[in-house]
Amino acid sequence: MSTDAVTAAMAAEPLAAEPLAEPAESTVPLAAVLGHLDEVHPAVETLRREAARLAGWGAELAARLLAGQRLLAAGNGGSAAEAQHLTAELVGRFDGEREPFSAISLHAETSAVTAIANDYGYDQLFARQVLGHGRAGDVLVLLSTSGRSPNLLHAAEAARRIGVTSWALTGPAPNPLTEVCDDYVAVEAPSANVQECHLIALHALCRAFDAEVGLRRPRRGSGRLS
């Protein structure tokens, strides 16, 4: 067989793929996932111990918003997303149909955020908005896994000056934010699990809120005041 023929025959036969060696560390990602999931249950249990507090917050928030007050909410990073999640549930709806309520996420108005941060510094980002939007009797919800963000601490201090009630959702306590707010729920867990539990806490708060609104509003078609 000529050299050209041998070359053509070799090209026609696909080369067998060499099996990939199983990396020795292949179990590391799985262990990381399982370790994360193992922390979820004890984190949720800390919320269960705070069930009465969350129910009380929901009922109190319903009473205030039905009376015309407003909810303000703030956080940084992932906590900002959760603050906005909460306000969306109130302005929109959670489980069932009901009227909208006034709720503002203080990080979401980009022009105000950038102007305040530029002119007054990031530490005053939320405090100045609390002073602008807040009225006595309103509620401010602050979310922080660390409980140490200066802009949230300043926001809580501003709320106290004008009679706005402040509630904090944080990681392990004590921390500076739990010390300066009127009330708090602290989740004893690593940071990522704390943030996951904050969303569960917000949904629990919304369930309590909707339940209280239902008790205080007339049932549709009943013709009776509750």
N, C-alpha and C positions, 0 to 999 in steps of 0.2 A: 504494500500500500504506500502510495506516495505521501510525502510530508503534507501536501495540501489536503489530501483525503483524510489523514489522521486529524488534522486541525479542524476540519469541518465536522467530523464525527464527534470530537470532544465538545464542540460548540453546541451540537444538537442535544447532548445529554445534560439535563439540569444538574447542577452541583447539589449534593445533599447538604441541607442546612445543618450546621453544627448545633447541637442542643445548647440552650443557654444555661449556664451554670447557675444553680440556685444560690443567690447571695446568702451569706451566713447571717446577715442582719435582717432577713425578710420578715421575721416575727416582730421586729421593733415597731413598725407602724401599727400592727394589730394590737400590740400591747399598749401603745399610746391611746388608741381608740377605746379599748376596754377600760383603761385607767380613767379616761375622761368620763365614760358612762358610769363607772363605779362611784363617781363623786356626785352624780345627779340625785340619787335617792336621799342621801343625808342632807343635801342642800334643800330639797323639797320638804323634808321633815322640819327644817327650821321655819319654813313658811307655814306648815300646818300648826306649829306652836303659836304662830301669829295670826291665826284665822280670825279670831274675835276682833283683833285690831283692824285687820283689813275690812272686815264687815262693818265695823264702826266708821271707818273712813268712807266707805261707799255710801252708807246711810247719811252721814254728815254732808258729804259732797252733794248728794241729791237734794237735801234740804236747802243747802245754800244756793245751788244753781237754779232750783225751782223758784227761789226768792229773788232771782235776778243777779246773783253774783257770778263770778267768772273763775275759771281754772287757768292758771299759768303753769307751764311745765318747762323744764330745762335739763340738759345733760350735755356731755361732751362725747364725741365719737359714737360708738355703739349705743351709749346711753341717750344721745341726742335722738337717734332713730327710735328708741323706745319711748321717749317723751312725745315724739310726734305720733307714734302709734296710739298712745293714750288720747291725745287731743282729737285724733281722727275718729276714734270710737265714740267720742262725746258729740262732736259736731255732726258726724254721720250717724251711725247706729252700731250697736253691738249685737244683741241677739234678735230683738224684735223691733217692730216699728214704733217710733216715738218721736217727739219733737226734738229738734236740734238744741244743743246747749253751747254757751260761749266758752271756748277753750283755745288757748293760744300757745304754740310752741315757740319759745323765745329765740331759738337758733334758726328758725325757718325763713325769716324775712331778711334776705341776703343783703339788701341795701342798708338796712339798719344795722345789721351785724358788722358789715365791713366799715361803715362810718363810725360806729361806736368804738370798735377795736382800733381804728386808725387814730381817732381823736382823743380817746380816753384810756386806751390800753385794754388788752384782752381780759384782764382781771375784772373790769367794770362792764363787760359785755352784757351780762344778765341783770346786774343790779340796776343799771340805768333803765332797762326796759320794765323791770318790776316797778320802779318809781313812776314810769310813764303810764303803764297799763293797769297797775294794781290799784284797788280801792279797798278800804277797810271791809273785812268780811270775806274777801276773796281767798282762794286757796292756791298755794304755790307748791308743786310737787317737784322735787329735785332728785335726780338719779345719778349715782356715782358708785362704781365698784370699790374705789379706794376711800371715798369720803374725805378727800384732801384737796380737791380742785379749788383753787382760790376764787375763780369766778362764781362758783356755786356758794361758797362761804359768804362772799360779798352779797350775793342775791338774797340769801337767808337773812343777813343783817338788815338789808334794805327792806325786806318784807316786814320784819319786826317793827321797824320805825314807823311804818304806815298802817299797821294793823292787819296785815295779810298773814293768814295762818300758813305755816310751812311744814310740810311733811317730807321726809327723806327716805329713799330706798337706797341702801348702801350694802357694802360688803361687811366683813367682820367688824364688830364694835368692841370697845369705844373707838370713835374716830372724830375728827374735828366737826364734820357735818352733823353727826348725831348730837353733838354738844350744843350746836347753835340753832337747830331746828326745834319746832314745837313738839314734834313726835317723829318716830322713825320705825322702820322695819329693817333689821340687819340680817343678811344672809351669811351664815358661817360656811364658807366654801371658797375654793380657788376662784380667781377673777372671772374666768369664762363661765363657770357654773353659776356664779353670782348673777351675771348678766342674763343667763337663761332663766333663772328663777325670778328675776325682775319682771320679765314678760309674763310669767305665770301669775305673779302678784298683781300686775296691772289688769289681766283678764279677770282675776278673782274680784278685784276692786270694781270692775265694770259690771260683773254679775250682781254684786251687792247694790251698786248704784241703780241698775235697771229694776231690781226687785223693789227697792225703796220708792222709786218713781212710780212703779205700778201700784204700790200701796197708797200713794198720795194723790194719784190721778184717778178720775172716774173711769170705770171700765167702759169700753166702747159699746154703745147700744144698751147699757144698763139704765141710763137715765138717772143714776144716783151718784152723789159725790162720795168719795171715800173719806 
